[in-house]
Amino acid sequence: MSLSTKAQIHTFFSPDDDTQKVFLDFIRSTKQHLRIAIYSLHLPPLVDELIQLHRSGVDIALVCDHSQAEGKYEHPEIQQLHVAGVPLVVGTSQKHKIMHHKFTVKDKVSVESGSWNFSLSASQESNYFDVVESTDRATLFLSKWQEMWNWISKNEPQLENRV
């Protein structure tokens, strides 16, 4: 898969930019639809925002990496999302032992992606993410997200039982 498109792009670098604030503002501005694929999730304010958005009727779903979801810090947050009824799958990738993506698609138009994990430490380390406003890019990322969701749901149900 590849894509060439005209798009509006905003790039943020940590620790120079307040990446956590920018990212949480991005999430808070979701109106209807949110899809996340994330390797490492340890950001309590994000978990709270996701649960609040879910309860307000926003269509949210996550694909999370199994090795990180079982981690000391990540597992309680994954469990909190699961208990709140936020749809998520935990697994690997089709061709590797980890799901290493880090992206969010908001309202089928905006894509956040980069090296920045959704963690407390990510904003203190050298990381970056882009926010790209492009329906073409969003469609591409949603397609990849759905492919991962379907594959994990079909091929790795045993990993779901660990959540």
C-alpha positions, 0 to 999 in steps of 0.5 A: 500500500502506498499513497500520494496525496495533497494534505495539510500536515502538522508535525510535533516533536517531543520534548520540544513541543507539548505533545501530550497536550496536542495529542489529548486535544486531538482526541478530545475533538473527535466528533463521531469516529475514532480508530487507534492502533497502538504498541504501548498504551500507558497514558491515564488521561487518554484512557479517561478521554476514551472512556468519556468519548465512548460513553458519549456515543463516539464510535471508538475501537482500538488494536493493541499489541499483546506484549505491551498490553500485558505489561505492568503499566499498560495492563491496568489501563487496557483492563479499564478500557475493557471494563468500560466496554470500549471495543478493543483487540489485543494481538500481534501482526500477521508477519511479526510477533508484535503489533508496532503501529502507532496511529489514530484516525479521527472522524475518517479525515485526520490521521495522527502517526509517528514514533510517539507511543501513547505513554507518559514517558513519550513526551519526555523522549525524542519522538514525533508525530504528524497530524495529517488532514486527508480523507485519502490518508484516513481511508488508507489507515482505516483499511490497515486498521480494519485488516489488523482488527479482522486478523487478530479477531480471527487468529488470536482469540486466546490473547483476548482472554488475557485482557 
